[in-house]
Amino acid sequence: MEPPNPSEQLELPPKYYRIGDIVRYAGLSRQTIHNYTTMGLIREVQWTPGGHRLYDESVFYRLRQIAGLKRTKTITQIRRLFEEQEAPA
């Protein structure tokens, strides 16, 4: 078998995170993650067979956005802003 060609890009499988992982990496409480999910500020991308929410890597970017926006906006204003950004043009 030949070694892989370094110029060929390997497509890695997506990495999913449970709420506990997000709590550990982002430094937020489990309740905050749950609340943000319930409010639609972040979204789970999948569920485990056992019913656990799974998030992709984009959740960390979104959490940084929320933290920055919370300095000048309310959670309601942030939610509206995200809804406007995600609305079809």
PDB file of N, CA, C and O in Angstrom, chain B, residues numbered from 101:
ATOM      1  N   MET B 101       0.848  -1.174   0.000  1.00  0.00           N
ATOM      2  CA  MET B 101       0.000   0.000   0.000  1.00  0.00           C
ATOM      3  C   MET B 101       0.894   1.237   0.000  1.00  0.00           C
ATOM      4  O   MET B 101       1.883   1.303   0.730  1.00  0.00           O
ATOM      5  N   GLU B 102       0.531   2.215  -0.830  1.00  0.00           N
ATOM      6  CA  GLU B 102       1.328   3.434  -0.939  1.00  0.00           C
ATOM      7  C   GLU B 102       0.992   4.397   0.190  1.00  0.00           C
ATOM      8  O   GLU B 102      -0.150   4.455   0.648  1.00  0.00           O
ATOM      9  N   PRO B 103       1.999   5.158   0.640  1.00  0.00           N
ATOM     10  CA  PRO B 103       1.704   6.177   1.664  1.00  0.00           C
ATOM     11  C   PRO B 103       0.820   7.263   1.057  1.00  0.00           C
ATOM     12  O   PRO B 103       0.847   7.478  -0.155  1.00  0.00           O
ATOM     13  N   PRO B 104       0.034   7.949   1.891  1.00  0.00           N
ATOM     14  CA  PRO B 104      -0.841   8.993   1.361  1.00  0.00           C
ATOM     15  C   PRO B 104      -0.035  10.151   0.775  1.00  0.00           C
ATOM     16  O   PRO B 104       1.045  10.485   1.262  1.00  0.00           O
ATOM     17  N   ASN B 105      -0.567  10.737  -0.252  1.00  0.00           N
ATOM     18  CA  ASN B 105       0.055  11.879  -0.899  1.00  0.00           C
ATOM     19  C   ASN B 105      -0.176  13.103  -0.017  1.00  0.00           C
ATOM     20  O   ASN B 105      -1.326  13.432   0.272  1.00  0.00           O
ATOM     21  N   PRO B 106       0.886  13.788   0.420  1.00  0.00           N
ATOM     22  CA  PRO B 106       0.703  14.933   1.326  1.00  0.00           C
ATOM     23  C   PRO B 106      -0.098  16.072   0.703  1.00  0.00           C
ATOM     24  O   PRO B 106      -0.677  16.886   1.422  1.00  0.00           O
ATOM     25  N   SER B 107      -0.136  16.136  -0.640  1.00  0.00           N
ATOM     26  CA  SER B 107      -0.890  17.216  -1.278  1.00  0.00           C
ATOM     27  C   SER B 107      -2.399  16.938  -1.274  1.00  0.00           C
ATOM     28  O   SER B 107      -3.198  17.839  -1.528  1.00  0.00           O
ATOM     29  N   GLU B 108      -2.781  15.700  -0.987  1.00  0.00           N
ATOM     30  CA  GLU B 108      -4.206  15.373  -0.910  1.00  0.00           C
ATOM     31  C   GLU B 108      -4.716  15.718   0.486  1.00  0.00           C
ATOM     32  O   GLU B 108      -4.140  15.308   1.494  1.00  0.00           O
ATOM     33  N   GLN B 109      -5.780  16.460   0.523  1.00  0.00           N
ATOM     34  CA  GLN B 109      -6.372  16.876   1.797  1.00  0.00           C
ATOM     35  C   GLN B 109      -7.251  15.753   2.332  1.00  0.00           C
ATOM     36  O   GLN B 109      -8.160  15.292   1.642  1.00  0.00           O
ATOM     37  N   LEU B 110      -6.989  15.317   3.538  1.00  0.00           N
ATOM     38  CA  LEU B 110      -7.843  14.320   4.172  1.00  0.00           C
ATOM     39  C   LEU B 110      -9.014  15.027   4.819  1.00  0.00           C
ATOM     40  O   LEU B 110      -8.841  16.028   5.513  1.00  0.00           O
ATOM     41  N   GLU B 111     -10.191  14.511   4.592  1.00  0.00           N
ATOM     42  CA  GLU B 111     -11.366  15.081   5.247  1.00  0.00           C
ATOM     43  C   GLU B 111     -11.561  14.370   6.575  1.00  0.00           C
ATOM     44  O   GLU B 111     -11.831  13.170   6.631  1.00  0.00           O
ATOM     45  N   LEU B 112     -11.419  15.141   7.639  1.00  0.00           N
ATOM     46  CA  LEU B 112     -11.556  14.585   8.977  1.00  0.00           C
ATOM     47  C   LEU B 112     -13.024  14.518   9.359  1.00  0.00           C
ATOM     48  O   LEU B 112     -13.816  15.370   8.956  1.00  0.00           O
ATOM     49  N   PRO B 113     -13.385  13.515  10.128  1.00  0.00           N
ATOM     50  CA  PRO B 113     -14.778  13.461  10.599  1.00  0.00           C
ATOM     51  C   PRO B 113     -15.041  14.614  11.561  1.00  0.00           C
ATOM     52  O   PRO B 113     -14.128  15.076  12.246  1.00  0.00           O
ATOM     53  N   PRO B 114     -16.281  15.076  11.612  1.00  0.00           N
ATOM     54  CA  PRO B 114     -16.581  16.186  12.517  1.00  0.00           C
ATOM     55  C   PRO B 114     -16.368  15.789  13.974  1.00  0.00           C
ATOM     56  O   PRO B 114     -16.550  14.633  14.355  1.00  0.00           O
ATOM     57  N   LYS B 115     -15.986  16.755  14.762  1.00  0.00           N
ATOM     58  CA  LYS B 115     -15.797  16.555  16.200  1.00  0.00           C
ATOM     59  C   LYS B 115     -17.017  17.115  16.912  1.00  0.00           C
ATOM     60  O   LYS B 115     -17.403  18.262  16.685  1.00  0.00           O
ATOM     61  N   TYR B 116     -17.616  16.316  17.764  1.00  0.00           N
ATOM     62  CA  TYR B 116     -18.781  16.753  18.519  1.00  0.00           C
ATOM     63  C   TYR B 116     -18.439  16.832  20.001  1.00  0.00           C
ATOM     64  O   TYR B 116     -17.624  16.064  20.513  1.00  0.00           O
ATOM     65  N   TYR B 117     -19.084  17.782  20.677  1.00  0.00           N
ATOM     66  CA  TYR B 117     -18.832  18.031  22.088  1.00  0.00           C
ATOM     67  C   TYR B 117     -20.127  17.908  22.887  1.00  0.00           C
ATOM     68  O   TYR B 117     -21.182  18.376  22.459  1.00  0.00           O
ATOM     69  N   ARG B 118     -20.030  17.281  24.035  1.00  0.00           N
ATOM     70  CA  ARG B 118     -21.164  17.246  24.970  1.00  0.00           C
ATOM     71  C   ARG B 118     -21.117  18.502  25.829  1.00  0.00           C
ATOM     72  O   ARG B 118     -20.120  19.224  25.844  1.00  0.00           O
ATOM     73  N   ILE B 119     -22.193  18.745  26.533  1.00  0.00           N
ATOM     74  CA  ILE B 119     -22.261  19.938  27.375  1.00  0.00           C
ATOM     75  C   ILE B 119     -21.099  19.967  28.373  1.00  0.00           C
ATOM     76  O   ILE B 119     -20.528  21.030  28.617  1.00  0.00           O
ATOM     77  N   GLY B 120     -20.750  18.840  28.942  1.00  0.00           N
ATOM     78  CA  GLY B 120     -19.633  18.795  29.889  1.00  0.00           C
ATOM     79  C   GLY B 120     -18.323  19.252  29.273  1.00  0.00           C
ATOM     80  O   GLY B 120     -17.520  19.913  29.932  1.00  0.00           O
ATOM     81  N   ASP B 121     -18.102  18.901  28.001  1.00  0.00           N
ATOM     82  CA  ASP B 121     -16.894  19.356  27.307  1.00  0.00           C
ATOM     83  C   ASP B 121     -16.911  20.867  27.148  1.00  0.00           C
ATOM     84  O   ASP B 121     -15.896  21.531  27.357  1.00  0.00           O
ATOM     85  N   ILE B 122     -18.061  21.404  26.778  1.00  0.00           N
ATOM     86  CA  ILE B 122     -18.183  22.846  26.571  1.00  0.00           C
ATOM     87  C   ILE B 122     -17.959  23.589  27.890  1.00  0.00           C
ATOM     88  O   ILE B 122     -17.282  24.616  27.927  1.00  0.00           O
ATOM     89  N   VAL B 123     -18.532  23.062  28.961  1.00  0.00           N
ATOM     90  CA  VAL B 123     -18.342  23.657  30.284  1.00  0.00           C
ATOM     91  C   VAL B 123     -16.854  23.711  30.615  1.00  0.00           C
ATOM     92  O   VAL B 123     -16.348  24.732  31.080  1.00  0.00           O
ATOM     93  N   ARG B 124     -16.167  22.614  30.372  1.00  0.00           N
ATOM     94  CA  ARG B 124     -14.743  22.521  30.699  1.00  0.00           C
ATOM     95  C   ARG B 124     -13.904  23.476  29.834  1.00  0.00           C
ATOM     96  O   ARG B 124     -13.020  24.158  30.353  1.00  0.00           O
ATOM     97  N   TYR B 125     -14.169  23.529  28.537  1.00  0.00           N
ATOM     98  CA  TYR B 125     -13.351  24.340  27.627  1.00  0.00           C
ATOM     99  C   TYR B 125     -13.733  25.812  27.632  1.00  0.00           C
ATOM    100  O   TYR B 125     -12.862  26.671  27.498  1.00  0.00           O
ATOM    101  N   ALA B 126     -15.019  26.121  27.785  1.00  0.00           N
ATOM    102  CA  ALA B 126     -15.478  27.508  27.676  1.00  0.00           C
ATOM    103  C   ALA B 126     -15.567  28.212  29.032  1.00  0.00           C
ATOM    104  O   ALA B 126     -15.633  29.439  29.095  1.00  0.00           O
ATOM    105  N   GLY B 127     -15.568  27.431  30.110  1.00  0.00           N
ATOM    106  CA  GLY B 127     -15.621  28.044  31.429  1.00  0.00           C
ATOM    107  C   GLY B 127     -16.985  28.593  31.802  1.00  0.00           C
ATOM    108  O   GLY B 127     -17.087  29.470  32.660  1.00  0.00           O
ATOM    109  N   LEU B 128     -18.026  28.092  31.174  1.00  0.00           N
ATOM    110  CA  LEU B 128     -19.392  28.502  31.502  1.00  0.00           C
ATOM    111  C   LEU B 128     -20.068  27.377  32.269  1.00  0.00           C
ATOM    112  O   LEU B 128     -19.615  26.232  32.238  1.00  0.00           O
ATOM    113  N   SER B 129     -21.144  27.705  32.950  1.00  0.00           N
ATOM    114  CA  SER B 129     -21.848  26.664  33.702  1.00  0.00           C
ATOM    115  C   SER B 129     -22.709  25.818  32.771  1.00  0.00           C
ATOM    116  O   SER B 129     -23.076  26.236  31.673  1.00  0.00           O
ATOM    117  N   ARG B 130     -23.011  24.636  33.241  1.00  0.00           N
ATOM    118  CA  ARG B 130     -23.910  23.735  32.514  1.00  0.00           C
ATOM    119  C   ARG B 130     -25.270  24.409  32.302  1.00  0.00           C
ATOM    120  O   ARG B 130     -25.871  24.283  31.235  1.00  0.00           O
ATOM    121  N   GLN B 131     -25.743  25.117  33.315  1.00  0.00           N
ATOM    122  CA  GLN B 131     -27.041  25.797  33.217  1.00  0.00           C
ATOM    123  C   GLN B 131     -27.001  26.885  32.146  1.00  0.00           C
ATOM    124  O   GLN B 131     -27.973  27.057  31.410  1.00  0.00           O
ATOM    125  N   THR B 132     -25.900  27.618  32.047  1.00  0.00           N
ATOM    126  CA  THR B 132     -25.775  28.653  31.022  1.00  0.00           C
ATOM    127  C   THR B 132     -25.842  28.039  29.633  1.00  0.00           C
ATOM    128  O   THR B 132     -26.542  28.554  28.761  1.00  0.00           O
ATOM    129  N   ILE B 133     -25.120  26.941  29.418  1.00  0.00           N
ATOM    130  CA  ILE B 133     -25.150  26.265  28.113  1.00  0.00           C
ATOM    131  C   ILE B 133     -26.566  25.804  27.806  1.00  0.00           C
ATOM    132  O   ILE B 133     -27.052  25.979  26.688  1.00  0.00           O
ATOM    133  N   HIS B 134     -27.228  25.216  28.792  1.00  0.00           N
ATOM    134  CA  HIS B 134     -28.604  24.764  28.603  1.00  0.00           C
ATOM    135  C   HIS B 134     -29.520  25.949  28.269  1.00  0.00           C
ATOM    136  O   HIS B 134     -30.340  25.864  27.354  1.00  0.00           O
ATOM    137  N   ASN B 135     -29.379  27.054  29.012  1.00  0.00           N
ATOM    138  CA  ASN B 135     -30.206  28.235  28.762  1.00  0.00           C
ATOM    139  C   ASN B 135     -29.965  28.805  27.371  1.00  0.00           C
ATOM    140  O   ASN B 135     -30.917  29.144  26.668  1.00  0.00           O
ATOM    141  N   TYR B 136     -28.706  28.913  26.968  1.00  0.00           N
ATOM    142  CA  TYR B 136     -28.397  29.433  25.635  1.00  0.00           C
ATOM    143  C   TYR B 136     -28.995  28.537  24.551  1.00  0.00           C
ATOM    144  O   TYR B 136     -29.453  29.029  23.519  1.00  0.00           O
ATOM    145  N   THR B 137     -28.989  27.228  24.783  1.00  0.00           N
ATOM    146  CA  THR B 137     -29.590  26.306  23.822  1.00  0.00           C
ATOM    147  C   THR B 137     -31.101  26.503  23.767  1.00  0.00           C
ATOM    148  O   THR B 137     -31.681  26.589  22.685  1.00  0.00           O
ATOM    149  N   THR B 138     -31.726  26.573  24.918  1.00  0.00           N
ATOM    150  CA  THR B 138     -33.175  26.765  24.994  1.00  0.00           C
ATOM    151  C   THR B 138     -33.604  28.069  24.339  1.00  0.00           C
ATOM    152  O   THR B 138     -34.655  28.133  23.700  1.00  0.00           O
ATOM    153  N   MET B 139     -32.783  29.118  24.499  1.00  0.00           N
ATOM    154  CA  MET B 139     -33.098  30.425  23.926  1.00  0.00           C
ATOM    155  C   MET B 139     -32.772  30.505  22.439  1.00  0.00           C
ATOM    156  O   MET B 139     -33.135  31.480  21.780  1.00  0.00           O
ATOM    157  N   GLY B 140     -32.096  29.502  21.905  1.00  0.00           N
ATOM    158  CA  GLY B 140     -31.747  29.513  20.495  1.00  0.00           C
ATOM    159  C   GLY B 140     -30.465  30.260  20.173  1.00  0.00           C
ATOM    160  O   GLY B 140     -30.179  30.519  19.004  1.00  0.00           O
ATOM    161  N   LEU B 141     -29.684  30.612  21.196  1.00  0.00           N
ATOM    162  CA  LEU B 141     -28.426  31.305  20.950  1.00  0.00           C
ATOM    163  C   LEU B 141     -27.355  30.354  20.416  1.00  0.00           C
ATOM    164  O   LEU B 141     -26.510  30.746  19.613  1.00  0.00           O
ATOM    165  N   ILE B 142     -27.400  29.112  20.867  1.00  0.00           N
ATOM    166  CA  ILE B 142     -26.542  28.057  20.324  1.00  0.00           C
ATOM    167  C   ILE B 142     -27.443  26.875  19.996  1.00  0.00           C
ATOM    168  O   ILE B 142     -28.547  26.750  20.525  1.00  0.00           O
ATOM    169  N   ARG B 143     -26.954  26.018  19.121  1.00  0.00           N
ATOM    170  CA  ARG B 143     -27.779  24.883  18.685  1.00  0.00           C
ATOM    171  C   ARG B 143     -26.989  23.585  18.750  1.00  0.00           C
ATOM    172  O   ARG B 143     -25.812  23.529  18.394  1.00  0.00           O
ATOM    173  N   GLU B 144     -27.661  22.561  19.207  1.00  0.00           N
ATOM    174  CA  GLU B 144     -27.059  21.245  19.131  1.00  0.00           C
ATOM    175  C   GLU B 144     -27.166  20.781  17.680  1.00  0.00           C
ATOM    176  O   GLU B 144     -28.104  21.146  16.972  1.00  0.00           O
ATOM    177  N   VAL B 145     -26.204  19.977  17.246  1.00  0.00           N
ATOM    178  CA  VAL B 145     -26.220  19.488  15.869  1.00  0.00           C
ATOM    179  C   VAL B 145     -26.648  18.031  15.793  1.00  0.00           C
ATOM    180  O   VAL B 145     -26.972  17.521  14.721  1.00  0.00           O
ATOM    181  N   GLN B 146     -26.645  17.380  16.928  1.00  0.00           N
ATOM    182  CA  GLN B 146     -26.973  15.964  16.948  1.00  0.00           C
ATOM    183  C   GLN B 146     -27.297  15.554  18.377  1.00  0.00           C
ATOM    184  O   GLN B 146     -27.016  16.287  19.326  1.00  0.00           O
ATOM    185  N   TRP B 147     -27.889  14.380  18.519  1.00  0.00           N
ATOM    186  CA  TRP B 147     -28.185  13.807  19.829  1.00  0.00           C
ATOM    187  C   TRP B 147     -27.599  12.404  19.872  1.00  0.00           C
ATOM    188  O   TRP B 147     -27.583  11.702  18.862  1.00  0.00           O
ATOM    189  N   THR B 148     -27.121  11.999  21.038  1.00  0.00           N
ATOM    190  CA  THR B 148     -26.655  10.625  21.196  1.00  0.00           C
ATOM    191  C   THR B 148     -27.873   9.725  21.358  1.00  0.00           C
ATOM    192  O   THR B 148     -28.967  10.212  21.646  1.00  0.00           O
ATOM    193  N   PRO B 149     -27.697   8.419  21.177  1.00  0.00           N
ATOM    194  CA  PRO B 149     -28.815   7.501  21.425  1.00  0.00           C
ATOM    195  C   PRO B 149     -29.351   7.610  22.856  1.00  0.00           C
ATOM    196  O   PRO B 149     -30.519   7.311  23.105  1.00  0.00           O
ATOM    197  N   GLY B 150     -28.503   8.036  23.791  1.00  0.00           N
ATOM    198  CA  GLY B 150     -28.913   8.192  25.181  1.00  0.00           C
ATOM    199  C   GLY B 150     -29.584   9.530  25.472  1.00  0.00           C
ATOM    200  O   GLY B 150     -29.975   9.794  26.609  1.00  0.00           O
ATOM    201  N   GLY B 151     -29.720  10.376  24.454  1.00  0.00           N
ATOM    202  CA  GLY B 151     -30.413  11.643  24.631  1.00  0.00           C
ATOM    203  C   GLY B 151     -29.542  12.828  25.004  1.00  0.00           C
ATOM    204  O   GLY B 151     -30.063  13.867  25.409  1.00  0.00           O
ATOM    205  N   HIS B 152     -28.226  12.698  24.879  1.00  0.00           N
ATOM    206  CA  HIS B 152     -27.328  13.814  25.187  1.00  0.00           C
ATOM    207  C   HIS B 152     -27.179  14.711  23.964  1.00  0.00           C
ATOM    208  O   HIS B 152     -27.051  14.237  22.835  1.00  0.00           O
ATOM    209  N   ARG B 153     -27.200  16.016  24.217  1.00  0.00           N
ATOM    210  CA  ARG B 153     -26.993  16.974  23.128  1.00  0.00           C
ATOM    211  C   ARG B 153     -25.523  16.960  22.713  1.00  0.00           C
ATOM    212  O   ARG B 153     -24.626  16.840  23.547  1.00  0.00           O
ATOM    213  N   LEU B 154     -25.303  17.085  21.412  1.00  0.00           N
ATOM    214  CA  LEU B 154     -23.955  17.200  20.879  1.00  0.00           C
ATOM    215  C   LEU B 154     -23.853  18.494  20.073  1.00  0.00           C
ATOM    216  O   LEU B 154     -24.758  18.842  19.315  1.00  0.00           O
ATOM    217  N   TYR B 155     -22.747  19.192  20.249  1.00  0.00           N
ATOM    218  CA  TYR B 155     -22.493  20.456  19.574  1.00  0.00           C
ATOM    219  C   TYR B 155     -21.239  20.308  18.728  1.00  0.00           C
ATOM    220  O   TYR B 155     -20.355  19.515  19.053  1.00  0.00           O
ATOM    221  N   ASP B 156     -21.161  21.073  17.639  1.00  0.00           N
ATOM    222  CA  ASP B 156     -19.934  21.046  16.850  1.00  0.00           C
ATOM    223  C   ASP B 156     -19.011  22.185  17.290  1.00  0.00           C
ATOM    224  O   ASP B 156     -19.328  22.935  18.213  1.00  0.00           O
ATOM    225  N   GLU B 157     -17.869  22.302  16.618  1.00  0.00           N
ATOM    226  CA  GLU B 157     -16.863  23.285  17.028  1.00  0.00           C
ATOM    227  C   GLU B 157     -17.341  24.722  16.923  1.00  0.00           C
ATOM    228  O   GLU B 157     -16.815  25.600  17.607  1.00  0.00           O
ATOM    229  N   SER B 158     -18.335  24.974  16.074  1.00  0.00           N
ATOM    230  CA  SER B 158     -18.821  26.343  15.897  1.00  0.00           C
ATOM    231  C   SER B 158     -19.420  26.909  17.186  1.00  0.00           C
ATOM    232  O   SER B 158     -19.554  28.125  17.317  1.00  0.00           O
ATOM    233  N   VAL B 159     -19.778  26.053  18.130  1.00  0.00           N
ATOM    234  CA  VAL B 159     -20.361  26.524  19.382  1.00  0.00           C
ATOM    235  C   VAL B 159     -19.381  27.412  20.146  1.00  0.00           C
ATOM    236  O   VAL B 159     -19.802  28.336  20.842  1.00  0.00           O
ATOM    237  N   PHE B 160     -18.090  27.147  20.027  1.00  0.00           N
ATOM    238  CA  PHE B 160     -17.102  27.950  20.758  1.00  0.00           C
ATOM    239  C   PHE B 160     -17.001  29.359  20.170  1.00  0.00           C
ATOM    240  O   PHE B 160     -16.858  30.335  20.907  1.00  0.00           O
ATOM    241  N   TYR B 161     -17.076  29.460  18.849  1.00  0.00           N
ATOM    242  CA  TYR B 161     -17.083  30.779  18.207  1.00  0.00           C
ATOM    243  C   TYR B 161     -18.324  31.553  18.642  1.00  0.00           C
ATOM    244  O   TYR B 161     -18.242  32.737  18.968  1.00  0.00           O
ATOM    245  N   ARG B 162     -19.480  30.873  18.643  1.00  0.00           N
ATOM    246  CA  ARG B 162     -20.725  31.537  19.014  1.00  0.00           C
ATOM    247  C   ARG B 162     -20.684  31.986  20.469  1.00  0.00           C
ATOM    248  O   ARG B 162     -21.172  33.070  20.789  1.00  0.00           O
ATOM    249  N   LEU B 163     -20.118  31.184  21.346  1.00  0.00           N
ATOM    250  CA  LEU B 163     -20.020  31.573  22.757  1.00  0.00           C
ATOM    251  C   LEU B 163     -19.118  32.790  22.944  1.00  0.00           C
ATOM    252  O   LEU B 163     -19.387  33.639  23.794  1.00  0.00           O
ATOM    253  N   ARG B 164     -18.042  32.877  22.145  1.00  0.00           N
ATOM    254  CA  ARG B 164     -17.185  34.073  22.200  1.00  0.00           C
ATOM    255  C   ARG B 164     -17.949  35.297  21.706  1.00  0.00           C
ATOM    256  O   ARG B 164     -17.808  36.389  22.257  1.00  0.00           O
ATOM    257  N   GLN B 165     -18.764  35.109  20.658  1.00  0.00           N
ATOM    258  CA  GLN B 165     -19.588  36.216  20.164  1.00  0.00           C
ATOM    259  C   GLN B 165     -20.536  36.706  21.256  1.00  0.00           C
ATOM    260  O   GLN B 165     -20.647  37.907  21.503  1.00  0.00           O
ATOM    261  N   ILE B 166     -21.209  35.773  21.899  1.00  0.00           N
ATOM    262  CA  ILE B 166     -22.165  36.118  22.952  1.00  0.00           C
ATOM    263  C   ILE B 166     -21.462  36.873  24.078  1.00  0.00           C
ATOM    264  O   ILE B 166     -21.963  37.892  24.553  1.00  0.00           O
ATOM    265  N   ALA B 167     -20.310  36.376  24.500  1.00  0.00           N
ATOM    266  CA  ALA B 167     -19.567  37.036  25.589  1.00  0.00           C
ATOM    267  C   ALA B 167     -19.210  38.468  25.216  1.00  0.00           C
ATOM    268  O   ALA B 167     -19.329  39.369  26.047  1.00  0.00           O
ATOM    269  N   GLY B 168     -18.780  38.689  23.997  1.00  0.00           N
ATOM    270  CA  GLY B 168     -18.445  40.038  23.559  1.00  0.00           C
ATOM    271  C   GLY B 168     -19.661  40.936  23.482  1.00  0.00           C
ATOM    272  O   GLY B 168     -19.608  42.095  23.893  1.00  0.00           O
ATOM    273  N   LEU B 169     -20.763  40.408  22.957  1.00  0.00           N
ATOM    274  CA  LEU B 169     -21.977  41.205  22.813  1.00  0.00           C
ATOM    275  C   LEU B 169     -22.627  41.524  24.152  1.00  0.00           C
ATOM    276  O   LEU B 169     -23.290  42.553  24.286  1.00  0.00           O
ATOM    277  N   LYS B 170     -22.445  40.652  25.148  1.00  0.00           N
ATOM    278  CA  LYS B 170     -23.059  40.882  26.459  1.00  0.00           C
ATOM    279  C   LYS B 170     -22.522  42.133  27.146  1.00  0.00           C
ATOM    280  O   LYS B 170     -23.125  42.632  28.096  1.00  0.00           O
ATOM    281  N   ARG B 171     -21.396  42.633  26.668  1.00  0.00           N
ATOM    282  CA  ARG B 171     -20.844  43.860  27.256  1.00  0.00           C
ATOM    283  C   ARG B 171     -21.729  45.065  26.972  1.00  0.00           C
ATOM    284  O   ARG B 171     -21.764  46.016  27.753  1.00  0.00           O
ATOM    285  N   THR B 172     -22.454  45.020  25.836  1.00  0.00           N
ATOM    286  CA  THR B 172     -23.246  46.192  25.433  1.00  0.00           C
ATOM    287  C   THR B 172     -24.710  45.875  25.130  1.00  0.00           C
ATOM    288  O   THR B 172     -25.508  46.788  24.918  1.00  0.00           O
ATOM    289  N   LYS B 173     -25.070  44.587  25.107  1.00  0.00           N
ATOM    290  CA  LYS B 173     -26.432  44.208  24.734  1.00  0.00           C
ATOM    291  C   LYS B 173     -27.023  43.216  25.734  1.00  0.00           C
ATOM    292  O   LYS B 173     -26.304  42.516  26.448  1.00  0.00           O
ATOM    293  N   THR B 174     -28.346  43.180  25.760  1.00  0.00           N
ATOM    294  CA  THR B 174     -29.046  42.191  26.579  1.00  0.00           C
ATOM    295  C   THR B 174     -29.117  40.873  25.807  1.00  0.00           C
ATOM    296  O   THR B 174     -28.877  40.833  24.600  1.00  0.00           O
ATOM    297  N   ILE B 175     -29.445  39.815  26.509  1.00  0.00           N
ATOM    298  CA  ILE B 175     -29.592  38.517  25.854  1.00  0.00           C
ATOM    299  C   ILE B 175     -30.693  38.583  24.786  1.00  0.00           C
ATOM    300  O   ILE B 175     -30.546  37.990  23.717  1.00  0.00           O
ATOM    301  N   THR B 176     -31.777  39.286  25.058  1.00  0.00           N
ATOM    302  CA  THR B 176     -32.859  39.435  24.080  1.00  0.00           C
ATOM    303  C   THR B 176     -32.358  40.136  22.825  1.00  0.00           C
ATOM    304  O   THR B 176     -32.689  39.729  21.712  1.00  0.00           O
ATOM    305  N   GLN B 177     -31.563  41.184  22.998  1.00  0.00           N
ATOM    306  CA  GLN B 177     -31.001  41.891  21.850  1.00  0.00           C
ATOM    307  C   GLN B 177     -30.044  40.996  21.061  1.00  0.00           C
ATOM    308  O   GLN B 177     -30.021  41.034  19.831  1.00  0.00           O
ATOM    309  N   ILE B 178     -29.267  40.202  21.767  1.00  0.00           N
ATOM    310  CA  ILE B 178     -28.337  39.279  21.105  1.00  0.00           C
ATOM    311  C   ILE B 178     -29.121  38.249  20.299  1.00  0.00           C
ATOM    312  O   ILE B 178     -28.763  37.942  19.161  1.00  0.00           O
ATOM    313  N   ARG B 179     -30.176  37.723  20.882  1.00  0.00           N
ATOM    314  CA  ARG B 179     -30.985  36.729  20.179  1.00  0.00           C
ATOM    315  C   ARG B 179     -31.576  37.328  18.901  1.00  0.00           C
ATOM    316  O   ARG B 179     -31.557  36.695  17.845  1.00  0.00           O
ATOM    317  N   ARG B 180     -32.095  38.540  19.003  1.00  0.00           N
ATOM    318  CA  ARG B 180     -32.652  39.213  17.813  1.00  0.00           C
ATOM    319  C   ARG B 180     -31.581  39.423  16.748  1.00  0.00           C
ATOM    320  O   ARG B 180     -31.828  39.217  15.560  1.00  0.00           O
ATOM    321  N   LEU B 181     -30.399  39.833  17.178  1.00  0.00           N
ATOM    322  CA  LEU B 181     -29.302  40.049  16.244  1.00  0.00           C
ATOM    323  C   LEU B 181     -28.961  38.759  15.505  1.00  0.00           C
ATOM    324  O   LEU B 181     -28.793  38.770  14.286  1.00  0.00           O
ATOM    325  N   PHE B 182     -28.859  37.654  16.230  1.00  0.00           N
ATOM    326  CA  PHE B 182     -28.552  36.360  15.598  1.00  0.00           C
ATOM    327  C   PHE B 182     -29.678  35.938  14.665  1.00  0.00           C
ATOM    328  O   PHE B 182     -29.419  35.413  13.582  1.00  0.00           O
ATOM    329  N   GLU B 183     -30.931  36.160  15.071  1.00  0.00           N
ATOM    330  CA  GLU B 183     -32.054  35.812  14.204  1.00  0.00           C
ATOM    331  C   GLU B 183     -32.010  36.595  12.905  1.00  0.00           C
ATOM    332  O   GLU B 183     -32.282  36.047  11.837  1.00  0.00           O
ATOM    333  N   GLU B 184     -31.665  37.887  12.990  1.00  0.00           N
ATOM    334  CA  GLU B 184     -31.563  38.721  11.795  1.00  0.00           C
ATOM    335  C   GLU B 184     -30.427  38.236  10.891  1.00  0.00           C
ATOM    336  O   GLU B 184     -30.574  38.211   9.669  1.00  0.00           O
ATOM    337  N   GLN B 185     -29.296  37.851  11.488  1.00  0.00           N
ATOM    338  CA  GLN B 185     -28.158  37.378  10.705  1.00  0.00           C
ATOM    339  C   GLN B 185     -28.474  36.066   9.999  1.00  0.00           C
ATOM    340  O   GLN B 185     -27.987  35.823   8.895  1.00  0.00           O
ATOM    341  N   GLU B 186     -29.288  35.217  10.630  1.00  0.00           N
ATOM    342  CA  GLU B 186     -29.570  33.896  10.073  1.00  0.00           C
ATOM    343  C   GLU B 186     -30.793  33.868   9.167  1.00  0.00           C
ATOM    344  O   GLU B 186     -31.065  32.854   8.524  1.00  0.00           O
ATOM    345  N   ALA B 187     -31.530  34.971   9.112  1.00  0.00           N
ATOM    346  CA  ALA B 187     -32.733  35.034   8.264  1.00  0.00           C
ATOM    347  C   ALA B 187     -32.304  35.009   6.798  1.00  0.00           C
ATOM    348  O   ALA B 187     -31.302  35.617   6.423  1.00  0.00           O
ATOM    349  N   PRO B 188     -33.085  34.290   5.966  1.00  0.00           N
ATOM    350  CA  PRO B 188     -32.755  34.269   4.535  1.00  0.00           C
ATOM    351  C   PRO B 188     -32.864  35.673   3.947  1.00  0.00           C
ATOM    352  O   PRO B 188     -33.746  36.453   4.307  1.00  0.00           O
ATOM    353  N   ALA B 189     -31.947  35.971   3.037  1.00  0.00           N
ATOM    354  CA  ALA B 189     -31.909  37.314   2.428  1.00  0.00           C
ATOM    355  C   ALA B 189     -32.994  37.513   1.397  1.00  0.00           C
ATOM    356  O   ALA B 189     -33.090  38.586   0.801  1.00  0.00           O
TER     357      ALA B 189
END
